[in-house]
Amino acid sequence: MRYNRTRLSYGFGSGLTVLGRKLLIIYGVIYVSELLLEHWLNIPVVRHVMLWPFGDSNFHIWQVLTHPFIHDPRSPISFLIDCIVLYFFIGPVENAFGTRRFLILFYTAALGGALCGLVFSSVSGLNAPFSGMMPSLLSLIVIFGLLNPEATILLMFVLPIKAKYLSYGTIIITLLTFLAKANPYGAYHLGGILFGYVFFKGPRTLFDPEFIRFKYLEWQFKRKRSRFQVIDGDKNKKNKDKPTYH
């Protein structure tokens, strides 16, 4: 799979796609609904859809799918920062992957981050619940730097920096804050980066749903065929019976 590498400078609002607008609207509507339900109607819905560690009484299997769409209703600034990061990076990465594969990348990173975070919480005893799209966003930043290493972006709208350094810096800072126990969600974030990188570097068919479905059907066919045994008839017989299937 080939990706287009550019030497452009990326400024605010560059290349927002139709999918980007739709995702921002969806996340915005969900977050406003959270604020209304939690703060104004006193209906605690977030705790039921955010991701709790294995073994916690609040854990439910559906949280693996719902948690990327939920953000902390007590921290609207963090939510806005997430939206700005998505606004910046969705265009170049989606244009390189295509809309369908971009969505697979985005939520593969989210589910991969959840898997790593749940496993780590099981062995470390960390019981903090998790929500948000940060694992996916961090994977976008890293992949953007791999796609366009020489592109220049404005960090904090002021400081020009090469995309490759932003990519390396994202990995290093995430790892160091995790090791220093300064980031309680570091395992989720590192997991998102890892799975996004594997998606980027792995073969195109690795996460392709159609390819996976084809392989599953092929396996089913072989399994069913193995139940039948072919017994050849006696070739010396004059009537030459056809093979018998059991």
N, C-alpha and C positions, 0 to 999 in steps of 0.2 A: 504494500500500500504506500502510495506516495503522497506526501504532504507538500503544500506550497509554502516555501519559506520566503518571507519578505524582509526588507530592510526599512520598513516604514517606522515613523514615530507615531505612537498611539497616544492620543489625547483624550480628553473627557468626551464620552459619547460616541466613540468611534465604532461604527459597525454594529449597532444594536439590531438584531434580527427580529423577525416576526415571532419566532419561538421565545426569544429573550423578553419581548414585551408581554407575551402570554404568561411566562413564568413569573415575571415581576408582578403582574396583576393577580395571579393565583396566590402567590405568597403574601401579597399585600392584603387581599381579601381575607385570607385565613388569619393573618395576624390581627387585623382590626376586629375580626370576630372573637378572637381570643381575648382581646382587651375588654370588649363589651361583656362577654360572658364572665370573665374572671373578676373584673373590677367594678362593674356596674350592676350585673345581675346576680353576682355571688354564686355562680355555677362553676365548680372546679372541674373543668373538662381536661385541662392540660395534663394533669397527673395521670390520667387514664390513657393518654395517647403518646406521651413521651416514653423513652426507652429506659426501663429499670433493669438492673443486673439480674442474672439468673439467681434463683433462690429467694429473691425478694418477693414478699407477698403481693406487691403491686405489679409484678411482671406478668405480661400477657403477650402471646405470640404475635398479635396484630401490631404491637408497638414497633416491631422490626420494620414494618412498612409505613407506619404513620409518623415516626419520629423525625424524618428529614423535613417534613412540612411544618413542624411546630417549632416556635421560638419562644424564648423566655418572656412572658408578658411583663416581667418586672424590669426589662432592659430594652426599651425601644431603640436606644442608640446603637446597641450591638446589632439589632435587626437591620437598621438603616445602613450600617457599615457593610453587612453581608450583601444587601441589595446593591450597593455601590460596586462592590467587588464583582458580583455577577454581571452588572451593567458593563463593566470594563472588559471582562475576559470572555464572555459568552460568544461574541461575534467572531473573533479570529479563530477560536477553537472549533466552533460549530461549522464555520466555512471550510476548515481543514478536514473535518470528519464527516460532514453531512448531518442533517437534522436527526435522522434515525439513530445513527451510531453515536451522536453526541448524547442523546438521551440515555442510551445504554451506558455510556461512559459515566455520565453524571450520577446515575443511580447505582451503578456498580460500585463506584467510589463510596457512596453513602452506605450501601449494604456491607461492603468490605470493611469500612470503618466501624460499623456496628458489630461485625463479627469479631474483629480484633479487640474492640473495647469490652465486649462481653466476656471474651476469654480472659483478658487481663484482669477484669474485675473479679472473676471467679478465683483466680490464684492469688490476687493481692488483697482481697477483702474490701476493695473500694466500692462503696454502695451509692455513689452519686448518680442520679439519673441523668440521661443525656438527651438532647434534642437539637435540631438545627441542621443547616446545610453546610456547615463549615468543612467537614471532610471532603465534600465534593468541590467546594470553592478552592481549597488548598491544592487539590489535584489539578484544577484548571490552571492555577498560577504556575505550577511546576511544568505542566505540559505545554503551556504557552511559551515558556522559556526554552523548552526543547524544540518547539516548532520554529520559533523566531529568535534564536539566541542573540542576534545583533540588533534586534529592534530596540528602540529607545522609548521608554515610557516615563511619565512624570510621577515619581513617588511623592505622595502627599500633595500632588498638583504643583510641586515646586522643584524637587530634586530629580534631574534626569539620570536614569540608570539603565544599563543594558538588561534586557529581559533575562539573559542567562544568569546574571548575578542575583536578580530577584528570585529566580527559581532556586538557585543553590542556597540563598539566604533563608528562604521559606523552609527548606528541609532542615537546615542547621538549627534555626531558632526553634522550630517545633520539636526537634530531638532534644536540644539542650533544656528547654523548659520542661519537657517530660522527665528527663533524667534528674533534674533539680527538684522535681515534685512541685514545680510552680504552676503547672497546668494539669488540673485533675482529669482533663479530657484528652490528654496527650495521646493515649493509646488509640482513641477514636480518630484523631486527626492523622496520626502516622499511618493507621490502617487505610484511611481514605487516600492518602498520597501513594501508598504501596499498591493498592488495587488499581488506581488510576494509571500508575506507571506500567504495571503489568498489562493493562488493557492497551496502552499506547505501544509498548514494545512487543507484545505478543502477536501471534498470527491473527489475521483478520477473522478467522472462524472461531477463535477462542471463546468469544462471548456472543456469537451470532445465534439468536434464538432459532432461526430456520435451520441452521446447520446442526444445532443440538437436537432439534426435533427430528431431523432426518436420521441422525445417528441412533436416536432412541427407537424409531420405527424399524431401522435396519436391524438393531439388536433384537427387537420383538420378533421380527420375521425369522431370524436365525434360530431363536429359541423355540419357536413353534415348529420350524422345520425339523429340528433335532428330535422331535417326538416321533417322527415317522422313520421306519426302517425299511429299506428296499431289499427284498429277497428275490434273487434271480432264479427263474425256473430251470429245469434240466434241459440243457441245450440239445441233448440227444433225442428228446421226445419229438415225435413227428408233428404234434400239434403246436409246438413252440408257444407255450403259454406266455402271456405278458407278465412282467414283474408284478408281484403282489405287494400291496402297501398295507402296513399295519399301523 
